[in-house]
Amino acid sequence: MSGRDRRDSEQLFHDRQAAGRVHAFRAGQVDLRFADAAYLGHETWIGPAFAKLGDLRGKAALDYGCGHGMAAVVLARAGARVTAFDLSPGYVAEAQERLRANGVAGTCVVADGEKLPFPDLAFDVVWGNAILHHVDLARAGRELVRVMRPGGLAVFCEPWGGNPALSFARRYLPYPGKDRTPDELPLTRRELRPLRAIFPRVEVEGHQLLGMARRVLARPRLCRALDATDARLLRACPSLWNWCRYVVIVVHKG
Ligand SMILES: C[S@@+](CC[C@H](N)C(=O)[O-])C[C@H]1O[C@@H](n2cnc3c(N)ncnc32)[C@H](O)[C@@H]1O
């Protein structure tokens, strides 16, 4: 599939998804307002990853592949000047509406991560959740480094494909929330090579080793115990990160 076909299919998929949500918003069935904790706690890696952005007051922040725009709201509430972009016009409209509903400012634009409409050196920090595995990382990496300021950092949370048992489950087992675009694939070390070639420092941290069992367990106490065990295991044996469900990738421009 060519880059263009891939972008068209990604846009169609996500626009359909956004259109499926818009009726509920318009009918007032869903309140677009939310507290930061609702976003920062919706997956175990989000809060720790977001903290890596540091003090956001006065910073120019980019919400990369913003989808519903919750991160854009949290970035703005933390004092950043926010720009959010997504390939899907439907999701950009939702993000815009969410910023407005939460009483914060931000600019939302339809754009392709592989060809960004922003000037060089425009952003101090970049945040992206579940987005890099939708793009070509050689092209997107070149654009990312172009728009980041020296000393800037980008934090991405991405599904990881280093665990063969998990790859098997993702491919063959049914589970809730399995809806995927035809092209997205969890990242592996191979996909990260272009980023490592472009940026002087790329750090990768694993999340949910045993804790990934929460996808089939509905037992919060057990999940918390698994998370605590993960923290100990990953401290004792850092190379286990490669078996985790998700990774947090921190990219430094230097
Ligand atoms: C799994 S969603 C994640 C959205 C959001 N970051 C979140 O946390 O929910 C992936 C998003 O990537 C967007 N996307 C896919 N390919 C893209 C591209 N080439 N450029 C920009 N956004 C893209 C989709 O439209 C979709 O909103």
The ligand as a Tripos MOL2 file, in Angstrom:
@<TRIPOS>MOLECULE
LIG
   27    29     1     0     0
SMALL
NO_CHARGES

@<TRIPOS>ATOM
      1 C1         -5.5050    5.5290   18.1630 C.3       1 LIG1
      2 S1         -5.8970    7.1780   17.7010 S.3       1 LIG1
      3 C2         -5.1270    8.0840   19.0240 C.3       1 LIG1
      4 C3         -5.7470    9.4450   19.1850 C.3       1 LIG1
      5 C4         -5.3380   10.2120   20.4450 C.3       1 LIG1
      6 N1         -3.9380   10.5630   20.4400 N.3       1 LIG1
      7 C5         -5.7100    9.4670   21.6950 C.2       1 LIG1
      8 O1         -4.9360    9.4400   22.6290 O.co2     1 LIG1
      9 O2         -6.8270    8.9330   21.7620 O.co2     1 LIG1
     10 C6         -4.8380    7.4520   16.3460 C.3       1 LIG1
     11 C7         -5.0360    8.8310   15.7170 C.3       1 LIG1
     12 O3         -4.0170    9.0360   14.7270 O.3       1 LIG1
     13 C8         -4.5690    9.7630   13.6730 C.3       1 LIG1
     14 N2         -3.6860    9.5750   12.5010 N.ar      1 LIG1
     15 C9         -3.4630    8.4520   11.7760 C.ar      1 LIG1
     16 N3         -2.5380    8.6880   10.8150 N.ar      1 LIG1
     17 C10        -2.1710    9.9860   10.9450 C.ar      1 LIG1
     18 C11        -1.2670   10.8250   10.2410 C.ar      1 LIG1
     19 N4         -0.5540   10.3940    9.1990 N.pl3     1 LIG1
     20 N5         -1.1380   12.1090   10.6450 N.ar      1 LIG1
     21 C12        -1.8710   12.5840   11.6860 C.ar      1 LIG1
     22 N6         -2.7400   11.8430   12.3980 N.ar      1 LIG1
     23 C13        -2.8950   10.5460   12.0210 C.ar      1 LIG1
     24 C14        -5.9690    9.2050   13.5220 C.3       1 LIG1
     25 O4         -6.8190   10.0510   12.8170 O.3       1 LIG1
     26 C15        -6.3510    9.0200   15.0010 C.3       1 LIG1
     27 O5         -7.0170   10.1440   15.5220 O.3       1 LIG1
@<TRIPOS>BOND
     1     1     2 1
     2     2     3 1
     3     2    10 1
     4     3     4 1
     5     4     5 1
     6     5     6 1
     7     5     7 1
     8     7     8 2
     9     7     9 1
    10    10    11 1
    11    11    12 1
    12    11    26 1
    13    12    13 1
    14    13    14 1
    15    13    24 1
    16    14    15 ar
    17    14    23 ar
    18    15    16 ar
    19    16    17 ar
    20    17    18 ar
    21    17    23 ar
    22    18    19 1
    23    18    20 ar
    24    20    21 ar
    25    21    22 ar
    26    22    23 ar
    27    24    25 1
    28    24    26 1
    29    26    27 1
@<TRIPOS>SUBSTRUCTURE
     1 LIG1         1 GROUP 0 **** ****
